[in-house]
Amino acid sequence: MKITRTYSRLAKEASALLGKEIQLARKEKAWSEQTLADRIGISRTTLQKIEAGDMTVAIGLALEAAVILGIPLFASESPSLSQSIQTASHKLTLMPKRIRTKAKKVKDDF
């Protein structure tokens, strides 16, 4: 049974933008689809899905394509990724281990 997922407009646009940037960088390097697919270790069809912004492709594959092509993934003025990861990890240690939804009080006074 296939699960149908719903994605937000922003998520779809981000995926489409990354796909177009990957396609543009590949063409600027004059690489064929097969050449880039071989470098990533995926099929040409999967690369075509990445470039089309298909939301079903694993995020790691799209990120790997971007890294191989030299596409900057995050703003250059931000601290290094390892520093950002460390900062996020420190913040997560301060957060509760579990998130519980608060029970709603039932108004039963008719």
SULTA-V136044 format. One record per residue. N is the residue number from 1. RES is the residue in three letters. PSI is psi in whole degrees, 0 to 359 (none if undefined). Layout:
n | res | psi
N | RES | PSI
N | RES | PSI
This chain:
n | res | psi
1 | MET | 126
2 | LYS | 133
3 | ILE | 129
4 | THR | 124
5 | ARG | 151
6 | THR | 131
7 | TYR | 148
8 | SER | 159
9 | ARG | 319
10 | LEU | 318
11 | ALA | 318
12 | LYS | 318
13 | GLU | 321
14 | ALA | 319
15 | SER | 319
16 | ALA | 318
17 | LEU | 314
18 | LEU | 318
19 | GLY | 317
20 | LYS | 322
21 | GLU | 322
22 | ILE | 314
23 | GLN | 316
24 | LEU | 313
25 | ALA | 321
26 | ARG | 316
27 | LYS | 325
28 | GLU | 328
29 | LYS | 356
30 | ALA | 40
31 | TRP | 141
32 | SER | 165
33 | GLU | 319
34 | GLN | 323
35 | THR | 312
36 | LEU | 319
37 | ALA | 318
38 | ASP | 321
39 | ARG | 326
40 | ILE | 331
41 | GLY | 35
42 | ILE | 173
43 | SER | 161
44 | ARG | 324
45 | THR | 319
46 | THR | 319
47 | LEU | 319
48 | GLN | 323
49 | LYS | 319
50 | ILE | 311
51 | GLU | 335
52 | ALA | 354
53 | GLY | 23
54 | ASP | 126
55 | MET | 352
56 | THR | 351
57 | VAL | 141
58 | ALA | 135
59 | ILE | 327
60 | GLY | 325
61 | LEU | 318
62 | ALA | 319
63 | LEU | 322
64 | GLU | 319
65 | ALA | 317
66 | ALA | 318
67 | VAL | 315
68 | ILE | 324
69 | LEU | 353
70 | GLY | 24
71 | ILE | 124
72 | PRO | 129
73 | LEU | 332
74 | PHE | 162
75 | ALA | 138
76 | SER | 339
77 | GLU | 349
78 | SER | 161
79 | PRO | 169
80 | SER | 158
81 | LEU | 320
82 | SER | 324
83 | GLN | 319
84 | SER | 320
85 | ILE | 316
86 | GLN | 317
87 | THR | 315
88 | ALA | 321
89 | SER | 318
90 | HIS | 318
91 | LYS | 322
92 | LEU | 329
93 | THR | 336
94 | LEU | 346
95 | MET | 156
96 | PRO | 151
97 | LYS | 327
98 | ARG | 146
99 | ILE | 119
100 | ARG | 137
101 | THR | 141
102 | LYS | 137
103 | ALA | 134
104 | LYS | 137
105 | LYS | 133
106 | VAL | 127
107 | LYS | 103
108 | ASP | 21
109 | ASP | 94
110 | PHE | none
